Amino acid sequence: MAKFASGKKAYAISDRSGQRYLYRLMRKEWNGLLVGPDEYEPKQPQLGPFRKVNDPQALQNARPDRVEPLLVFVGVETVESPTAALTTANANVGSVTVVTS
């Protein structure tokens, strides 16, 4: 099996600045650049793999809104009694006239 040389006295050129450094002191960055020890920058957390955030957009068994009539019982006790009769109240709103000039 082939082996590489140890590079004790070898030099390498930095991919970032073009300066010469000892090969054994060079460091490889996360993006593949071979740089000197004073130029090395670790990967920023913003560039890392992000957690998968589950953000559902719809309900699984959605139903449309129901239109129910609004009934208001007037004159009836809050506790049911056998003699209570249900009565409903009807109301009307008058007409409104808007004039713009």
N, CA, C and O atoms as CSV, one atom per row, in Angstrom:
chain,resi,resn,atom,element,x,y,z
A,1,MET,N,N,0.841,-1.167,0.000
A,1,MET,CA,C,0.000,0.000,0.000
A,1,MET,C,C,0.894,1.240,0.000
A,1,MET,O,O,1.894,1.287,0.717
A,2,ALA,N,N,0.536,2.238,-0.799
A,2,ALA,CA,C,1.343,3.449,-0.924
A,2,ALA,C,C,1.159,4.335,0.298
A,2,ALA,O,O,0.087,4.366,0.902
A,3,LYS,N,N,2.222,5.056,0.657
A,3,LYS,CA,C,2.171,5.995,1.774
A,3,LYS,C,C,2.584,7.367,1.262
A,3,LYS,O,O,3.338,7.484,0.296
A,4,PHE,N,N,2.092,8.376,1.909
A,4,PHE,CA,C,2.499,9.733,1.576
A,4,PHE,C,C,3.703,10.113,2.416
A,4,PHE,O,O,3.934,9.547,3.484
A,5,ALA,N,N,4.474,11.086,1.919
A,5,ALA,CA,C,5.621,11.589,2.675
A,5,ALA,C,C,5.123,12.342,3.903
A,5,ALA,O,O,4.013,12.874,3.896
A,6,SER,N,N,5.932,12.389,4.951
A,6,SER,CA,C,5.519,13.052,6.191
A,6,SER,C,C,5.497,14.564,6.044
A,6,SER,O,O,4.696,15.222,6.707
A,7,GLY,N,N,6.336,15.133,5.209
A,7,GLY,CA,C,6.323,16.573,4.969
A,7,GLY,C,C,6.857,17.382,6.125
A,7,GLY,O,O,6.352,18.472,6.394
A,8,LYS,N,N,7.878,16.876,6.827
A,8,LYS,CA,C,8.428,17.601,7.979
A,8,LYS,C,C,9.017,18.943,7.579
A,8,LYS,O,O,8.870,19.925,8.306
A,9,LYS,N,N,9.677,18.995,6.438
A,9,LYS,CA,C,10.343,20.228,6.012
A,9,LYS,C,C,9.721,20.812,4.749
A,9,LYS,O,O,10.284,21.725,4.145
A,10,ALA,N,N,8.568,20.295,4.348
A,10,ALA,CA,C,7.931,20.749,3.113
A,10,ALA,C,C,7.141,22.035,3.354
A,10,ALA,O,O,6.713,22.329,4.471
A,11,TYR,N,N,6.964,22.787,2.275
A,11,TYR,CA,C,6.188,24.023,2.318
A,11,TYR,C,C,4.941,23.864,1.458
A,11,TYR,O,O,4.907,23.060,0.527
A,12,ALA,N,N,3.923,24.643,1.788
A,12,ALA,CA,C,2.690,24.673,1.002
A,12,ALA,C,C,2.248,26.121,0.864
A,12,ALA,O,O,2.601,26.971,1.682
A,13,ILE,N,N,1.483,26.388,-0.166
A,13,ILE,CA,C,0.978,27.737,-0.442
A,13,ILE,C,C,-0.486,27.805,0.001
A,13,ILE,O,O,-1.289,26.930,-0.321
A,14,SER,N,N,-0.809,28.852,0.738
A,14,SER,CA,C,-2.176,29.045,1.224
A,14,SER,C,C,-3.109,29.358,0.062
A,14,SER,O,O,-2.767,30.142,-0.823
A,15,ASP,N,N,-4.286,28.745,0.069
A,15,ASP,CA,C,-5.286,29.016,-0.970
A,15,ASP,C,C,-5.929,30.387,-0.792
A,15,ASP,O,O,-6.482,30.929,-1.749
A,16,ARG,N,N,-5.873,30.950,0.384
A,16,ARG,CA,C,-6.511,32.231,0.634
A,16,ARG,C,C,-5.579,33.404,0.334
A,16,ARG,O,O,-5.959,34.324,-0.391
A,17,SER,N,N,-4.363,33.381,0.885
A,17,SER,CA,C,-3.488,34.551,0.755
A,17,SER,C,C,-2.324,34.338,-0.200
A,17,SER,O,O,-1.728,35.309,-0.666
A,18,GLY,N,N,-1.992,33.102,-0.497
A,18,GLY,CA,C,-0.846,32.829,-1.361
A,18,GLY,C,C,0.474,32.835,-0.611
A,18,GLY,O,O,1.526,32.732,-1.243
A,19,GLN,N,N,0.463,32.949,0.702
A,19,GLN,CA,C,1.697,32.927,1.488
A,19,GLN,C,C,2.174,31.493,1.672
A,19,GLN,O,O,1.405,30.540,1.547
A,20,ARG,N,N,3.456,31.365,1.969
A,20,ARG,CA,C,4.066,30.059,2.156
A,20,ARG,C,C,4.070,29.711,3.644
A,20,ARG,O,O,4.448,30.527,4.484
A,21,TYR,N,N,3.648,28.498,3.951
A,21,TYR,CA,C,3.623,27.987,5.319
A,21,TYR,C,C,4.227,26.592,5.319
A,21,TYR,O,O,4.312,25.938,4.279
A,22,LEU,N,N,4.645,26.143,6.501
A,22,LEU,CA,C,5.062,24.753,6.626
A,22,LEU,C,C,3.848,23.862,6.366
A,22,LEU,O,O,2.748,24.124,6.852
A,23,TYR,N,N,4.074,22.811,5.593
A,23,TYR,CA,C,2.975,21.933,5.190
A,23,TYR,C,C,2.275,21.308,6.396
A,23,TYR,O,O,1.053,21.159,6.401
A,24,ARG,N,N,3.040,20.950,7.403
A,24,ARG,CA,C,2.461,20.279,8.566
A,24,ARG,C,C,1.609,21.221,9.418
A,24,ARG,O,O,0.815,20.756,10.236
A,25,LEU,N,N,1.761,22.550,9.239
A,25,LEU,CA,C,0.965,23.515,9.999
A,25,LEU,C,C,-0.322,23.937,9.280
A,25,LEU,O,O,-1.190,24.577,9.873
A,26,MET,N,N,-0.434,23.575,8.006
A,26,MET,CA,C,-1.608,23.989,7.224
A,26,MET,C,C,-2.868,23.298,7.748
A,26,MET,O,O,-2.824,22.169,8.237
A,27,ARG,N,N,-3.987,24.008,7.632
A,27,ARG,CA,C,-5.272,23.459,8.081
A,27,ARG,C,C,-6.272,23.516,6.932
A,27,ARG,O,O,-6.242,24.433,6.111
A,28,LYS,N,N,-7.142,22.537,6.887
A,28,LYS,CA,C,-8.163,22.495,5.843
A,28,LYS,C,C,-9.470,23.027,6.422
A,28,LYS,O,O,-9.935,22.564,7.463
A,29,GLU,N,N,-10.061,24.014,5.728
A,29,GLU,CA,C,-11.319,24.602,6.179
A,29,GLU,C,C,-12.499,23.764,5.706
A,29,GLU,O,O,-12.336,22.822,4.931
A,30,TRP,N,N,-13.687,24.118,6.181
A,30,TRP,CA,C,-14.907,23.381,5.858
A,30,TRP,C,C,-15.242,23.445,4.372
A,30,TRP,O,O,-15.918,22.553,3.860
A,31,ASN,N,N,-14.783,24.482,3.669
A,31,ASN,CA,C,-15.077,24.614,2.245
A,31,ASN,C,C,-13.982,24.024,1.362
A,31,ASN,O,O,-14.037,24.164,0.140
A,32,GLY,N,N,-12.986,23.366,1.963
A,32,GLY,CA,C,-11.959,22.677,1.189
A,32,GLY,C,C,-10.684,23.467,0.974
A,32,GLY,O,O,-9.744,22.939,0.379
A,33,LEU,N,N,-10.608,24.712,1.434
A,33,LEU,CA,C,-9.397,25.510,1.253
A,33,LEU,C,C,-8.320,25.065,2.233
A,33,LEU,O,O,-8.606,24.765,3.392
A,34,LEU,N,N,-7.087,25.026,1.759
A,34,LEU,CA,C,-5.939,24.725,2.612
A,34,LEU,C,C,-5.307,26.064,2.974
A,34,LEU,O,O,-4.777,26.755,2.104
A,35,VAL,N,N,-5.360,26.433,4.251
A,35,VAL,CA,C,-4.919,27.765,4.684
A,35,VAL,C,C,-3.922,27.637,5.824
A,35,VAL,O,O,-3.792,26.581,6.445
A,36,GLY,N,N,-3.220,28.738,6.087
A,36,GLY,CA,C,-2.267,28.785,7.184
A,36,GLY,C,C,-2.975,28.838,8.523
A,36,GLY,O,O,-4.177,29.098,8.577
A,37,PRO,N,N,-2.243,28.593,9.618
A,37,PRO,CA,C,-2.877,28.562,10.935
A,37,PRO,C,C,-3.443,29.915,11.362
A,37,PRO,O,O,-4.415,29.954,12.118
A,38,ASP,N,N,-2.865,31.022,10.903
A,38,ASP,CA,C,-3.382,32.342,11.285
A,38,ASP,C,C,-4.563,32.776,10.414
A,38,ASP,O,O,-5.230,33.759,10.736
A,39,GLU,N,N,-4.830,32.066,9.326
A,39,GLU,CA,C,-5.937,32.410,8.429
A,39,GLU,C,C,-7.156,31.511,8.632
A,39,GLU,O,O,-8.207,31.744,8.034
A,40,TYR,N,N,-7.022,30.512,9.451
A,40,TYR,CA,C,-8.098,29.531,9.608
A,40,TYR,C,C,-9.318,30.163,10.265
A,40,TYR,O,O,-9.201,30.861,11.272
A,41,GLU,N,N,-10.486,29.912,9.688
A,41,GLU,CA,C,-11.759,30.367,10.251
A,41,GLU,C,C,-12.698,29.173,10.334
A,41,GLU,O,O,-12.964,28.528,9.320
A,42,PRO,N,N,-13.206,28.865,11.528
A,42,PRO,CA,C,-14.146,27.741,11.629
A,42,PRO,C,C,-15.473,28.084,10.955
A,42,PRO,O,O,-15.780,29.250,10.709
A,43,LYS,N,N,-16.236,27.062,10.667
A,43,LYS,CA,C,-17.528,27.252,10.014
A,43,LYS,C,C,-18.481,27.977,10.957
A,43,LYS,O,O,-18.582,27.631,12.134
A,44,GLN,N,N,-19.177,28.976,10.438
A,44,GLN,CA,C,-20.124,29.747,11.236
A,44,GLN,C,C,-21.394,28.937,11.477
A,44,GLN,O,O,-21.796,28.155,10.615
A,45,PRO,N,N,-22.028,29.110,12.630
A,45,PRO,CA,C,-23.238,28.327,12.924
A,45,PRO,C,C,-24.385,28.604,11.952
A,45,PRO,O,O,-25.241,27.743,11.750
A,46,GLN,N,N,-24.412,29.790,11.350
A,46,GLN,CA,C,-25.491,30.113,10.417
A,46,GLN,C,C,-25.426,29.247,9.163
A,46,GLN,O,O,-26.444,29.050,8.500
A,47,LEU,N,N,-24.243,28.725,8.828
A,47,LEU,CA,C,-24.073,27.946,7.610
A,47,LEU,C,C,-24.300,26.460,7.824
A,47,LEU,O,O,-24.303,25.682,6.869
A,48,GLY,N,N,-24.488,26.069,9.068
A,48,GLY,CA,C,-24.588,24.651,9.391
A,48,GLY,C,C,-25.900,24.032,8.963
A,48,GLY,O,O,-26.804,24.739,8.516
A,49,PRO,N,N,-26.015,22.731,9.092
A,49,PRO,CA,C,-27.298,22.091,8.792
A,49,PRO,C,C,-28.322,22.492,9.844
A,49,PRO,O,O,-28.050,22.435,11.044
A,50,PHE,N,N,-29.479,22.890,9.394
A,50,PHE,CA,C,-30.497,23.395,10.296
A,50,PHE,C,C,-31.409,22.270,10.763
A,50,PHE,O,O,-31.568,21.253,10.088
A,51,ARG,N,N,-32.001,22.476,11.932
A,51,ARG,CA,C,-33.000,21.529,12.409
A,51,ARG,C,C,-34.215,21.619,11.502
A,51,ARG,O,O,-34.561,22.692,11.008
A,52,LYS,N,N,-34.842,20.506,11.296
A,52,LYS,CA,C,-36.052,20.513,10.491
A,52,LYS,C,C,-37.200,20.975,11.376
A,52,LYS,O,O,-37.556,20.304,12.345
A,53,VAL,N,N,-37.770,22.112,11.041
A,53,VAL,CA,C,-38.853,22.677,11.832
A,53,VAL,C,C,-40.170,22.262,11.190
A,53,VAL,O,O,-40.409,22.524,10.011
A,54,ASN,N,N,-41.014,21.616,11.973
A,54,ASN,CA,C,-42.304,21.182,11.472
A,54,ASN,C,C,-43.278,22.348,11.579
A,54,ASN,O,O,-43.659,22.746,12.680
A,55,ASP,N,N,-43.674,22.888,10.447
A,55,ASP,CA,C,-44.587,24.022,10.416
A,55,ASP,C,C,-45.790,23.649,9.556
A,55,ASP,O,O,-45.824,23.986,8.372
A,56,PRO,N,N,-46.785,22.953,10.132
A,56,PRO,CA,C,-47.913,22.505,9.327
A,56,PRO,C,C,-48.705,23.681,8.772
A,56,PRO,O,O,-48.839,24.717,9.423
A,57,GLN,N,N,-49.225,23.509,7.567
A,57,GLN,CA,C,-49.933,24.581,6.892
A,57,GLN,C,C,-51.453,24.412,6.926
A,57,GLN,O,O,-52.180,25.392,6.763
A,58,ALA,N,N,-51.940,23.205,7.131
A,58,ALA,CA,C,-53.381,22.980,7.107
A,58,ALA,C,C,-53.760,21.964,8.179
A,58,ALA,O,O,-52.916,21.216,8.671
A,59,LEU,N,N,-55.030,21.952,8.526
A,59,LEU,CA,C,-55.540,20.969,9.472
A,59,LEU,C,C,-55.806,19.660,8.743
A,59,LEU,O,O,-56.102,19.653,7.548
A,60,GLN,N,N,-55.698,18.563,9.464
A,60,GLN,CA,C,-55.841,17.265,8.826
A,60,GLN,C,C,-57.288,16.999,8.400
A,60,GLN,O,O,-57.519,16.619,7.252
A,61,ASN,N,N,-58.246,17.183,9.274
A,61,ASN,CA,C,-59.656,16.928,8.959
A,61,ASN,C,C,-60.442,18.227,9.082
A,61,ASN,O,O,-61.285,18.358,9.969
A,62,ALA,N,N,-60.183,19.160,8.224
A,62,ALA,CA,C,-60.813,20.478,8.305
A,62,ALA,C,C,-62.266,20.407,7.855
A,62,ALA,O,O,-62.612,19.649,6.949
A,63,ARG,N,N,-63.101,21.198,8.494
A,63,ARG,CA,C,-64.515,21.313,8.131
A,63,ARG,C,C,-64.821,22.793,7.919
A,63,ARG,O,O,-64.215,23.648,8.563
A,64,PRO,N,N,-65.764,23.103,7.014
A,64,PRO,CA,C,-66.129,24.516,6.829
A,64,PRO,C,C,-66.898,25.032,8.043
A,64,PRO,O,O,-67.476,24.248,8.796
A,65,ASP,N,N,-66.903,26.341,8.229
A,65,ASP,CA,C,-67.642,26.945,9.333
A,65,ASP,C,C,-69.134,26.683,9.164
A,65,ASP,O,O,-69.667,26.726,8.055
A,66,ARG,N,N,-69.791,26.413,10.274
A,66,ARG,CA,C,-71.231,26.194,10.247
A,66,ARG,C,C,-71.942,27.510,10.515
A,66,ARG,O,O,-71.519,28.299,11.361
A,67,VAL,N,N,-73.022,27.737,9.790
A,67,VAL,CA,C,-73.842,28.922,10.017
A,67,VAL,C,C,-75.026,28.484,10.868
A,67,VAL,O,O,-75.925,27.798,10.382
A,68,GLU,N,N,-75.027,28.875,12.132
A,68,GLU,CA,C,-76.091,28.497,13.053
A,68,GLU,C,C,-76.916,29.728,13.397
A,68,GLU,O,O,-76.367,30.819,13.555
A,69,PRO,N,N,-78.231,29.562,13.515
A,69,PRO,CA,C,-79.052,30.719,13.900
A,69,PRO,C,C,-78.782,31.094,15.355
A,69,PRO,O,O,-78.517,30.238,16.198
A,70,LEU,N,N,-78.857,32.381,15.621
A,70,LEU,CA,C,-78.635,32.875,16.974
A,70,LEU,C,C,-79.990,33.020,17.656
A,70,LEU,O,O,-80.804,33.853,17.257
A,71,LEU,N,N,-80.225,32.224,18.665
A,71,LEU,CA,C,-81.479,32.285,19.417
A,71,LEU,C,C,-81.194,32.840,20.800
A,71,LEU,O,O,-80.290,32.375,21.495
A,72,VAL,N,N,-81.975,33.841,21.193
A,72,VAL,CA,C,-81.866,34.419,22.524
A,72,VAL,C,C,-83.215,34.243,23.200
A,72,VAL,O,O,-84.229,34.744,22.714
A,73,PHE,N,N,-83.227,33.544,24.299
A,73,PHE,CA,C,-84.461,33.311,25.041
A,73,PHE,C,C,-84.590,34.384,26.119
A,73,PHE,O,O,-83.676,34.596,26.914
A,74,VAL,N,N,-85.748,35.061,26.132
A,74,VAL,CA,C,-85.989,36.150,27.062
A,74,VAL,C,C,-87.126,35.758,27.998
A,74,VAL,O,O,-88.117,35.162,27.576
A,75,GLY,N,N,-86.969,36.101,29.270
A,75,GLY,CA,C,-88.031,35.861,30.236
A,75,GLY,C,C,-88.088,34.434,30.730
A,75,GLY,O,O,-89.109,34.013,31.273
A,76,VAL,N,N,-87.043,33.697,30.559
A,76,VAL,CA,C,-87.025,32.312,31.012
A,76,VAL,C,C,-86.027,32.208,32.148
A,76,VAL,O,O,-84.955,32.812,32.093
A,77,GLU,N,N,-86.367,31.453,33.170
A,77,GLU,CA,C,-85.458,31.261,34.285
A,77,GLU,C,C,-84.207,30.528,33.811
A,77,GLU,O,O,-84.233,29.792,32.825
A,78,THR,N,N,-83.121,30.744,34.531
A,78,THR,CA,C,-81.877,30.085,34.146
A,78,THR,C,C,-81.911,28.595,34.438
A,78,THR,O,O,-81.259,27.806,33.754
A,79,VAL,N,N,-82.675,28.210,35.459
A,79,VAL,CA,C,-82.840,26.787,35.771
A,79,VAL,C,C,-84.188,26.374,35.211
A,79,VAL,O,O,-85.198,27.032,35.460
A,80,GLU,N,N,-84.204,25.306,34.470
A,80,GLU,CA,C,-85.457,24.892,33.833
A,80,GLU,C,C,-86.494,24.482,34.872
A,80,GLU,O,O,-86.207,23.791,35.849
A,81,SER,N,N,-87.695,24.935,34.614
A,81,SER,CA,C,-88.815,24.522,35.457
A,81,SER,C,C,-89.867,23.900,34.540
A,81,SER,O,O,-89.936,24.266,33.366
A,82,PRO,N,N,-90.667,22.996,35.025
A,82,PRO,CA,C,-91.632,22.324,34.144
A,82,PRO,C,C,-92.704,23.253,33.596
A,82,PRO,O,O,-93.317,22.937,32.576
A,83,THR,N,N,-92.947,24.389,34.242
A,83,THR,CA,C,-94.007,25.289,33.783
A,83,THR,C,C,-93.482,26.414,32.906
A,83,THR,O,O,-94.271,27.228,32.426
A,84,ALA,N,N,-92.176,26.484,32.682
A,84,ALA,CA,C,-91.610,27.590,31.908
A,84,ALA,C,C,-91.938,27.410,30.432
A,84,ALA,O,O,-91.831,26.313,29.883
A,85,ALA,N,N,-92.334,28.500,29.810
A,85,ALA,CA,C,-92.624,28.477,28.375
A,85,ALA,C,C,-91.517,29.243,27.661
A,85,ALA,O,O,-91.085,30.301,28.116
A,86,LEU,N,N,-91.077,28.707,26.564
A,86,LEU,CA,C,-90.010,29.364,25.810
A,86,LEU,C,C,-90.605,30.457,24.941
A,86,LEU,O,O,-91.584,30.239,24.227
A,87,THR,N,N,-89.998,31.637,25.011
A,87,THR,CA,C,-90.417,32.741,24.160
A,87,THR,C,C,-89.185,33.278,23.459
A,87,THR,O,O,-88.093,33.290,24.027
A,88,THR,N,N,-89.357,33.710,22.259
A,88,THR,CA,C,-88.234,34.279,21.510
A,88,THR,C,C,-88.485,35.754,21.304
A,88,THR,O,O,-89.635,36.187,21.233
A,89,ALA,N,N,-87.436,36.518,21.208
A,89,ALA,CA,C,-87.542,37.958,20.985
A,89,ALA,C,C,-87.092,38.255,19.565
A,89,ALA,O,O,-86.050,37.769,19.127
A,90,ASN,N,N,-87.854,39.031,18.861
A,90,ASN,CA,C,-87.500,39.467,17.510
A,90,ASN,C,C,-87.249,40.961,17.554
A,90,ASN,O,O,-87.978,41.691,18.226
A,91,ALA,N,N,-86.230,41.427,16.848
A,91,ALA,CA,C,-85.907,42.850,16.838
A,91,ALA,C,C,-85.566,43.267,15.421
A,91,ALA,O,O,-85.078,42.471,14.619
A,92,ASN,N,N,-85.830,44.517,15.133
A,92,ASN,CA,C,-85.500,45.074,13.823
A,92,ASN,C,C,-84.667,46.321,14.022
A,92,ASN,O,O,-84.822,47.040,15.009
A,93,VAL,N,N,-83.794,46.565,13.088
A,93,VAL,CA,C,-82.973,47.766,13.112
A,93,VAL,C,C,-83.512,48.687,12.039
A,93,VAL,O,O,-83.812,48.252,10.927
A,94,GLY,N,N,-83.636,49.978,12.379
A,94,GLY,CA,C,-84.149,50.943,11.427
A,94,GLY,C,C,-83.193,51.157,10.263
A,94,GLY,O,O,-82.083,50.623,10.255
A,95,SER,N,N,-83.620,51.928,9.295
A,95,SER,CA,C,-82.791,52.179,8.113
A,95,SER,C,C,-81.834,53.332,8.379
A,95,SER,O,O,-82.127,54.239,9.157
A,96,VAL,N,N,-80.699,53.277,7.723
A,96,VAL,CA,C,-79.663,54.294,7.878
A,96,VAL,C,C,-79.411,54.909,6.514
A,96,VAL,O,O,-79.267,54.196,5.521
A,97,THR,N,N,-79.357,56.236,6.465
A,97,THR,CA,C,-79.078,56.932,5.219
A,97,THR,C,C,-77.733,57.623,5.331
A,97,THR,O,O,-77.487,58.356,6.289
A,98,VAL,N,N,-76.856,57.394,4.354
A,98,VAL,CA,C,-75.534,58.011,4.342
A,98,VAL,C,C,-75.469,58.943,3.146
A,98,VAL,O,O,-75.728,58.536,2.014
A,99,VAL,N,N,-75.117,60.211,3.408
A,99,VAL,CA,C,-75.005,61.198,2.344
A,99,VAL,C,C,-73.561,61.662,2.289
A,99,VAL,O,O,-73.009,62.099,3.299
A,100,THR,N,N,-72.949,61.572,1.126
A,100,THR,CA,C,-71.584,62.078,0.948
A,100,THR,C,C,-71.621,63.240,-0.020
A,100,THR,O,O,-72.359,63.221,-1.005
A,101,SER,N,N,-70.835,64.232,0.261
A,101,SER,CA,C,-70.816,65.388,-0.644
A,101,SER,C,C,-69.413,65.723,-1.061
A,101,SER,O,O,-69.203,66.667,-1.821
